[in-house]
Amino acid sequence: MSRTTFRNTVLGIGATAAAIAFGYFGVQYIGKNNMFTIAAAVGGAGAISYVLQKPNQPQAPNSEPEVPTAPIKTQRRRNKS
């Protein structure tokens, strides 16, 4: 496992544990209905940011393939002998 994958795994587990603890203690102190409101607000903000960050895609693709303007050169592999 690479170092980045390990770090992301540990951070993900820590974030999950923190979210569970926040939810548990939040319900204890500010009530169930307020926690539902907070969860809905965070979920809505996540959905809005996902939609705003989506890359634009072409509306209708052409049925004709694009023709390159310049010829494409290919490299030949040399035989190692």
Secondary structure, 3 states (H helix, E strand, C coil): CCHHHHHHHHHHHHHHHHHHHHHHHHHHHHCHHHHHHHHHHHHHHHHHHHHHHCCCCCCCCCCCCCCCCCCCCCCCCCCCC
